[in-house]
């Protein structure tokens, strides 16, 4: 029994001692492959730049990149603040849209916000002496003050007719832009190093063209990043202020009689307006065309009448 136990123990030690070198080899090959992947500019980028100088390629290929930077970037991405674009559409019923407009402006300014646009529109109402006014405002406030501003705007009106709040999480896109910008900047530095060591004019010109493309890409990425930063740091609220809607009983005999009388009056008014417009439109034609023609016709008739008595005595004398 002792011999069997010793044999089993010896076999286990041999297996473990054989597995450890294999693990070391796998780990070393993994680290080597990662370091070689993150170590240099890709051969495709160098070929596209048209670099044929071996010294320039060798100098760039020997630039090591530490894996600690990747670990630091990963840690920073985990602690990255979420970027959320929040927008809202709010329709509020108020007694006086103009007074409520001033209140909303003061609310936005008190929370370090501002009014982008403010528009007032009048529309006809049953009481034509008092037209209804509808106010549309676009307000931008800091994202941290979004909920507080929404509560204060709701409190301005008598009731909220419509409310819609949307949110778009752009954290992933923001982080992707940061990573792409860092990569492009690192590529820019490497191309600058290649340009310093390029021994031929053609190589320098090719690298310069690639460098211009890289800088253009950096500007595009940074512009998109600034846009997302602005949209996520400031929330947009579209506010519509409208007066109370009058509820009219649209049923009943007397309502039908009143509607018919109102419709008949409107039709009569439209006919009178049509006749007035027709007369006004025909007046220039009468003055400029018909009246001169009438004068010419009258003048022609007078001339004909004057010549006719002279012709009659002459014909009588000839007959005698």
Secondary structure, DSSP 4 states (H G I P E B T S, - for coil): -HHHHHHHHHHHHHHHHHHHHHHHHHHHHHHHHHHHHTTS--HHHHHHHT---HHHHHHHHT----HHHHHHHHHHHHTPPP-EEEEEEEEEE-S-HHHHHHHHHHHHHHTT-EEEEEEEEEE--SSTTS-EEEEEEEEEEEGGGHHHHHHHHHHHSSEEEEEEEEEEE-HHHHHHHHHHHHHHHHHHHHHHHHHHH--SHHHHHHHHHHHHHHHHHHHHHHHHHHHHHHHHHEEEEEEEEEPPPPP----SHHHHHHHHHHHHHHHHHHHHHHHHHHHHHHHHHIIIIIHHHHHHHHHHHHHHHHHHHHHHHHHHHHH-
